[in-house]
Amino acid sequence: MSKTFPADAVLEAWQAGQVDFGESRQQEGSAKVAELPEGIRWHFIGGLQRNKVRKVLQDFDVLHSVDSLKLASHIDRIAGELQLKPEVYLEVNLAGEASKGGFGPEELSGVLQQLVEMENLSVNGLMAIPPAVGQAEDARPWFRLARELRDRLEDGQGVSLPGLSMGMSGDFEVAIEEGATIVRVGSSIFGDREVSA
């Protein structure tokens, strides 16, 4: 996650061999996309508002926060107009937290076929953010739950969901042990973010 870090820091990491970078704010991310070389693979991590979809699709290759059938349908329509086929991760809300978006596990099971059949989306897998915990190890059951859900969906519905986007700087080792294929680490690469007052 390169959010809040300047384009120069992203450029330095890219020149060292890092290809994938994540942003959670469209405006900040799009400014970096315009400034930095082609060849960087941009991931949109944050909550995605419908009115930002067109701009996000024009600048980002991968969307990690598709959290409803309605949003997916909107992205599919706009992507079709732009002749794009973005890779997407379906956000799951494993703990049913009211403060977080995402499909509930049963809800996702019920709409998964509709999602994977959308012409202009390439559904890569699931994205999960566990509830806040004190230690990285405490997040393990949630990461395991995400993997088990993915496995059940693949087996039960005959779909391919190879990706698991989960784990951040504080717990990515545990996430990888539980099957993460992509982790969202920023401070581990760039250092601590400045906290705005």
Secondary structure, 3 states (H helix, E strand, C coil): CCCCCCHHHHHHHHHCCCCEEEECCHHHHHHHHHHCCCCCEEEECCCCCHHHHHHHHHHCCEEEEECCHHHHHHHHHHHHHHCCCCEEEEEECCCCCCCCCCECHHHHHHHHHHHHCCCCCEEEEEEECCCCCCCHHHHHHHHHHHHHHHHHHHHHHCCCCCEEEEEECCCHHHHHHCCCCEEECCHHHHCCCCCCC
